């Protein structure tokens, strides 16, 4: 099974979703939901996560979280395993409760925090379980608007502060934001995610690409990584390598120059940063696609054993991605 792409850093916001295996229920009664919230409260303390919004449906859950440490995977895995153990033991069952790995969308909080909280709080209304979000007891909405006591582990202040500094006024404005909207006219936030992984504006997406995705090695285990990484043309890469190594482009690109150190470096960087196939890069470098793969693998092993060369490659990569 392919691993989902994760980007973790202190202060990151996520929309976390997990569903029952095969669409089955993960909450069969109110006590199950209570128990899940108990584990969630423990996760807040144990992993220093901040819960801004939640909604528990019968066969899935939504969480809007912020991590103070870069530990989303650890926190959610602990939560899922703890709850699944309880659920299975209670019913003397075995097997997977959840449908594979959880989904986590990295969120640009400045742009989407309010909209995402509305999407989560309106989930029971859209599912036609209740007519008003206030009537659904298994979301954070009743606590947001003062119908129920705010649990210590739930943070409502940040989202409410986007509406007004004074809390009582902020609650009124937030209530209007949620309840006085035409649900059918709301934008589908899932369609706005970049690569199904990032919910944010273009500057935020580019920042994530440069800061967290560019340096990652492509892998078959995470197929979407190749598509999400920033792209740099092989021509720009060639120029950067020649400038760093003080060599002529003709030497690097010339057919037959297979032993060139600079050529191997350029092929390595192009394979990692251009997003082009081995065959396409082979045309550019005047070699076969198979030769591109071979030189990429050889150079990868070489820089693993040569710290100075690895530092030079990383510096070139940094310049290319920040130019």
C-alpha positions, 0 to 999 in steps of 0.5 A: 500500500502506498504511504500518504505524503506527510509534511510535519513541522512545529505549528502546522495545521491539519484537517485529519480524516479517518474512516471505518474499514469498508465504510463500516461504523467506528462508533456504534453508540454514544459511549464509543464517541465518549471514549474516543473523546477521552483518548483525544483529550489524552492525546492533547496532553501527551503530544501537545497537539491543539484541537481547534474543531472536531466532528464525530460521525458514525463511520468517520471523524474530522479533526482540525489540529495544530501540532506544536511539535512535528509529531502529527503521525505519532499523535494520530497513530496513538489515538487510532490504535488506542481507540481501535484496541478499546473498540475491538476488545469491547466487542471481542473482534479482531482486524482493522477498524480503520480504512488504511492510513488516516488522511491529513491535509496540510492547511494554510490557517491564514486563508482557510481556518474559518472555512474549514471549521465551518465545513467540519461543523456543518458535516452532520447537516450536510449528511441530513442527520440534523437540521442545525449544527447546534443540535448535533452533540458530537461536534465542537460546535455546541461548545463554540457557541456556548450551548455546552461547556468548553472542555479543557482540551478544546481550543476555540479562542483562535478561530473565534478571534478571527471574527471579533476580539470580544468573545461574546461578539465573536460567538454571535458572528461565528454563529451567523457565519455557520448557520446563515449560509446556503450549504448548497452554495458552499465551495467544495474544499476538497476540490481546492486542495493541491495534490489532495494534500495541501489546502492553501493559497499559491504562496503557501503551496510554493513555500511547502514545496521548497521547504519540505518537498524539494529535498525529498527523494522520489520514491514509489512508496509515495507516488504523489511526491514527484508531482508535488515537488517544485520543477526546475528545468534541466537547462537551469540545472546545467547552468547552475552546475557549470557555474559551481564547477567552473566548467563549460556547458558543452563539456557536460552536455557533449555526447560521449562525455559519460565519465564527466563528474559534472555531467553526473551531478547535472543528471542527478539534480535534473532527475531529482528536480525537473519532474521529467522522465528518464527518457526525456532527460536522456534526450537532453543529456544525449544518453539513453533513459536507462543511462540516466537511471544508472548515473543517478544511482551511481552518483547517489551512492557517491555523495553518500560517501563524500560529505564535501560533495554532498554539501556542494550538491545541496547548495546548488539545489538550494540556489535553484529552488530559491531563485 
